[in-house]
Amino acid sequence: MTELTALTIAGARDGLKHKKFSAVELADAHLLAMEKARALNAYVLETPERALAMAKASDARIHKGEPHPLEGIPLAVKDMFATQGVRTTAGSKILGNFVPTYESTVSAHLWRDGAVLLGKVNNDEFAMGSSNETSAFGPVINPWRRKGSNTPLVPGGSSGGSASAVAAHLALGATGTDTGGSIRQPAAFAGIVGMKPTYGRCSRWGIVAFASSLDQAGPFARTVRDTAILMRSMAGHDAKDTTSVDLPVPDYEAAAGQSVKGMRIGIPKEYRVDGMPAEIEKLWEQGAAWLKAAGAELVEVSLPHTKYALPAYYIVAPAEASSNLARYDGVRYGIREQGRDISGMYEKTRAEGFGKEVRRRIMIGTYVLSAGYYDAYYVRAQKIRTLIKRDFEECFAQGIHAMLTPATPSAAFGIGEKGGADPIEMYLNDVFTVTVNMAGLPGLAVPAGLDGQGLPLALQLIGRPFDEETLFALGQVVEDAAGRFTPQRWW
């Protein structure tokens, strides 16, 4: 039954519909694969009983001829999403064995549409990281390896568990969150597809908050079409989230096959950063050629404030994090360390419960929000953010439909290779992705080739607000030209 794990979501949906196999068989195959792949550390909690119960319910609906859009499709959920009755930790010690009594809106949409929960997948603590090395559960291992090397590689972050699980065939798809690239960068490193929707397209209700004005939920899958199928279920207005937009949800799957003829695709000159590897430059040119061959017109554009995006992001995101994470104090839920008084309890609980990277970002955020520094740092960063957004708006106003850029400045790197002495080295991994979050735009990472060491590389498509359909159409062109990539099994 292991070949069932190699199916696409679209293929599994058709197989279930025509009763070639059952939802229980599909779930069983994935549960067995998960058991054999624990060396990857992708899952922090497996839910076999729940998966089989949900699969049985799916089989019953299929038998009645009443299947839902994702009926029987086994998915993994990032541990940032609250799952009712299932432990949710955000990858942190501070939440302990917290079990929510409620379901996040995004995951509720998936279960409404018949999907099956395989388990919760690993992520950087509170989604703060670019390599999935800050998780309290330890690092996730990328299923890809360099040619002739056994060095364990990072899967990217913060949604590393989602990317690793989908790439290693331990789930047909997964949810992720993207605050500065946390869906698109892991998708690139793992050779799969990842979509960061427009801010407000998917509800944030029930997702553990990192930076509220930047966080956005999105899907991972192995093909553009599969990602579009998941996106349709995940998106939608939610009255419980005031930033959720009340717009109809398009048929994203239909968009994946549409013509791109006549579309104007911007190539931002500022994304040619110093020291960019020749392989990334070549891949970018190749992607542009594929889109041109499909009938799109390529236009060089300028986004002059791009160079300020990374420093501005690393002021705005920690500032919002320091505010959001103030609620973890040992009083209401999670771990509690005893102190001499209530202040001592707060200090000891937070010192013990938060990891190094989270503590660093809380301190940065608290500093930039403090009296005397607020105007100099936070207010200035928000002004830069407005200029970054305006750069994109001006390009779109001139008839640009989408932009093509690299997704990451390199392929996956080894665990422990970056950021040890200098955290900025790690932060630079987000150089191509943070602008999209700062401007609230949709972004799609699509695998486009392999580097000289046999590791996947991806291209990023950036779209106009709430125009994810165009990105799926363009992404399908890239996927059709580049093909799909699967790691060789070693685990």
N, C-alpha and C positions, 0 to 999 in steps of 0.2 A: 504493500500500500504506500510505500515511501514516494512513488511517483506522484501521488496526489499532492504532495507538498510543493511540487514544481509547477503546478498549474497557476495560471493568472487568475485574478478575481473573475474576469469575464469568462474564462474557460471553466472555472469551478461552478459559476452560476449556471452556465449552459448544461454542464454535466449533471448537476442536481436537478435541473428542470426536466431533463430527459431520463432521470432516474438511472444514470450509469453507475452511480454510487450514492450513498446516503450522507446526510450531514454528520451523522455519528461516525461513519467511516472517515470522513474528511477531518473531523476533530481528532479522532484517535490517531491518525497518521501524524498530525502536527504535535500532539502530546508526546508521541514516541520520539519524534525528531528533537523536541525540546529536551527530553530526558538524556538523549545522547550528546547534546551540545551544551551541557552545563559549563564546560570549560570556557565558553565565550562570555559567561556571566551576563548574558543579555537580559534574562528575567530576574527580577528580585522577588517575585511571588508567582507561582504557577497555580492555576485554579481549575484542575482537571474535573472535579465534580460539577462545578458550575458550567464548564464548557460542555460536558456531556448532557447535562440537563437542558441547556439552551439548544443544543444540537437536536435532541429528541423532540423538543417543541417545534423546531424548524421542520423536521421530517414530517411531523403531524400536519403542519400547515401546507407543506408541499403535496402530501397525500390527498388533502382536501381540495387541492387546486387553488389555494389562496396564498401563494408565496409573496413575501415582501421584497423590496428592491435588493437587499443584501442577505436574503434568506440563507442561513447555514454557513456564511462566510466567516472563517476563523480569523480573529484580529487580536493584536497586542495593543495595550493601552499604556502610554507613558505614565509614570508614577506621579505626575503633576496633576492628573485628573482625578477628582474625587469619585470613587466607585462605591456605591451603597453596599455596606456589609463586607467590603473587601479592603484590607489594609492599604492606606495611602500615606506615603512618607515624604514625598518630594526629594527622595535621596538623602535625607538628613536624619541624624540621630535625635534631633530636638523634637520631632514628631512622635518618636517612639513607635508604639504599635497602634497609632491612631486609626480607627475604623469609622469612616464617615457614615452618617445616617441618611445621607442624601446622595444623589447622582449628578455629576456635571451635565450640563445641557448637551454638550457635544456627544458624550458617550451615551446619554439617554436617546439621542437621535439615532445612533448606530443600533442600539438594542431595539428601538421602535421598528427599525427597518429589517430586523431579523438576524443581525450579526451575532457571532458567538465570541465570548470573552475567553481567551486562552490564559491570560495572566497580565500582570503589571510588569513593565519593562524599565530597566535601569536608566538613570539620567544623572547629569551633574547636579550636585546639591543645590536645590532651589533653582535649577536651570542655569546656574552660574558657572560657565566653563565652555571651552571650545574643543574638548577632547574626551569627555566623560571620565576624567581622572579625579574629580572632586567628590564623587559619590561616596556616601558612608558605607555603601555595599561593595566598594572596590571598583576598579576600572573595568569597562567592557572591552572585550577583544574584538577587533575587526576580523571578519572571516577571510579577508584578503591578506595575502602575504607577498612580499617582494620575491622576485625570481631568485631561487637558490638560497633563500634566507628563512630562518625560523623566528626572526625577531617579531615579537607581538606588536601589532600596530594599533593605534587608536582608531575608533570608528567615527571620530568627530563628536562635537557636543553642541548643545547639551543633550539632544535626543539620541545619544549613541546606542542605547538599548533598542530603540525602535528601528534604527537603520540596520544594526547588526542582525536583529531577528528577521527582518524582511529579506535582507541579502542572503542570509544563511538558510532560507526556506523554513523558518520556525514560526512564520505567520504569513498569511497572504497579503496583509497590509497592517498598518499601525497608525496610531495618532501621535502627533508631536506638537510641541509649542515652539514658536520662533520669536525671540525678542531682539536678536541682533544677527541671526543667521542659523539658529539652532535646529531648523529643519533642513535648510538648503545645504549647509556645510556637511552634516553627516550623510545626507543623501549622496553628495558628491564623492565623499571618501569611501562609501560602501557600494558605489556603482548602481544606485537605484534612483527613483524619481521622488522629489519632495516639493510640495507646494506650500508657500507661505501666502495665504490669502490677503486681500485688502483688509486693513484694520476695520473691524466692525462686521465683517462678512460672517464670521463664526462667533458664537457666544463665548465670553470668557467666564460665565457663571460656573462655579464649581471647579475652576482651575486654580491651583495654588498660585498666588500672585507673586511675580518677580518685579516687573516694571509695568505698571498698569496701562500707560499710554503707548507701550511698545509691544506687549505680549499679544500673540495671535495664534490660535490653534490651526493645525493643518494636517493633511494626510501624507503618508509614505506608502509607496507601492513599487512593484517592479516594472510597471509600464506606465506610459502617459495615460492610456485609456483607463487603467485600473485606478490611478490617482484621481481622475475625473469622476469615476463612479463613486469613490469614497467621499469626494468633495461635495457631491450633490446631497449626500445624506448628512454630512457634518454641518453644512451651512444652513442659515435661516435665522429669522428674527427671533429674539428672545426678550420678552418684557422684563425679565429679571436682570438683564444687563443693559444699562442705560447707554452704553456705547455701541450696542448692536443695531445694525441698520435694517430698517423695514423695507426691504426690496425683494422682489420675486427671485427665487433661486433658479437659474437657467439649467438647461439640460447640458451639463458640461461634457458628458460622454459623446453627445452628438457633435460638439465643437471640435473634438479631437481629430476628426477626419476632414474638417472643412478646408477649403482652398485658402492659401495665403497670398494668392496672386494680387498684386497691386498694393500690398501692405508696405508701409514705409518703416524700416527698422533702423533705429538710431544706434550708432557705434560711438559711445562716449570716449573722447580722447583722454580724459583724465584717468581712465581705468588702466592706462598703460603705465603702471607704476614702476619705479626704479627697481632694478634687480629681479624683475619678473622672469621666471624661467622661459627659455626659448620654446619649450614644449607647450606651455600655456598659451603663449603668443600664437604658435602654429595652430593649436586647437581652435582658438578664437577665429583665426582667418578661415579655417576649414568650415566652421559653423556658419560664418557669414556666406561662404560660397554655397553651402547647402541651401540656405534660405533664398539666395539669389537664383539658384537653379530652379527653385520651386515657384519663382515669379515675384518674390519680394524685392523691393528697392532698398538699397543700403545707403544710409546718409550719416556722415560724420556729424556728431553733435557735441555740444560742450555743456558740462555740468560743473561750473567753476568752483562751487563750494564743496565739492567732493572731498578735497584734502582736509577739510575741517570736521568731516563726519565722524571719524573714529574718536578723536578727543572729545567732541561734543557728546557722543553716545556714552562714553565712559564717565561723563558727569551726570547726564540725565538718568541713565539706568541705575547707577548706585544710589542716587538721591531718592528715587522712587522705591528702591529696594529697602533702604534704611527706614523709610516710613512704613512700608508693607510688613517688614519683618519685626516691627516693634511689638506685634501681637504675640510673638513667641516668647513668653516670659515665665513659663512654669506654673502659671496660676490656673489656667482653664483646661489645658490638654497637653499631651506630650510629656517629656521627662521633667522632673523637678529635682534640683539640687538644693539641699538645705543650707541656709546661711544664718548668720547671727541675727539679722533682721530682714525685712522684705527687700530692701535694696541689695543686701548680700545674696539673697536667694535669686533675684534677677540676674545679678552679675555672674554668679556661679553657674546658674542654669544655662545662660547664653554662652559663657566661655566653654562649658562642657558640651553643649548641644550643637553649636555651629562649628563647621570646619574652617580651615585657614582662609580659603578663598572667600567664603561668605563673610567672615569677620572683616577681611580686608575691604570688601565692597561696602559693608555697613559703615565702616569708619570713614571711607572716602565720601560716601553719601551724606553722612552726618556732618562732616567737615564743610562740604560745599553748600549745605543748607543753613549753616550756622551764621549768627549775626556777624557782620563784617566781611563775610565771604559770599553771601547769597547773591548779591548783585554782580560781583566780580566773576563768579563761576556759573551758578545755576541760571541766572537770568540771561547771561551772555550766551550760554549753550542753547537755551530755548530760542534766542534770536537767530543763531546759526541754523538751528533746525528749520525755522521758517524760511530761511534763504535756500536751504537744501531742497525743501518742498517746492519752492518757487522755481528753482532751476528745472525740475521735472515738468512742472506745469507749463512753463514757457516752451519746452520742447514738444509737449503733447499738443499745445495750441497751434504749433506750426505743422500739424498733420502727422506727427510721429505716432505710430500705432503701438510700438513696443521697443524695447532696447535689448541688445545682446551684449553680454559681458562674460568674462570668466566667472566661475562660481567660487573658486578658492585660489589662493596664490601658490598652492602646491598640492601634491597628492598626500595621502595619509602618511603620518610620521610615526615613529616608534614611541611606545609608552615610556615616559620619562625623558624624552629627548628635548622637549621645549618647556620654557617657562619656569624651570627650577630656580634659577638665580634671579631672573628678570621676568616678572609677570607680563610685561609689555610685549615680549616675544610671542607669548600665547595670544594676547589680545589682537595682534596683527593678522591673525587668521581670519578675522571678521572684516577685513578691509573692503572686500567687494560686496558684502551683504548688509552692513549696518545702514547704508543710505536708504534702503528700501523700507526698513522699519521706521527710520526717522521721518520719512515722507508718508508713511502709512499705505504704501503701494503693494500690489501683489508681485510675488517673485516665484519663478519655477526653476528648479535645478534638474537638468536632464543629462544622463551619462552620454559622453560624446567620444570617448576613446580611452586608450591605455597609455601610460607613460613608458619610458624605457625600462622600468623595473617591473612592468606588468601590472601596475596599479591603476584603478579607474580615475579618470578626470572628467569634469562636467562643465557644461555651459549654463549660464543663468539668463533667463528671460525676465525682463521687468516690464510690467504692464501699467496701463492707465487704471485709475481707481475703479473697482468693481467690474473690470474687464478681464477676468480670469479666462474667459472663453478664448480670447485671442492667444493667450499664452499656451493653452492646451493645443490649439491648432498649430502654432509654431513649434511647440515641443514635439508634436507627432512627426513633423518634418525632420527634426534633428534625430529622433529615435529611429525613424525609417532609414535614414542615411547611415547612421552610426552603428545600428544593430544593438543588441542587448548583451549585457556582460554578467557572467556568473563566476563566483570564486570557486577554485578547486577545493574540494572537501579535504580537510586535514584533521578536523576535530573529532 
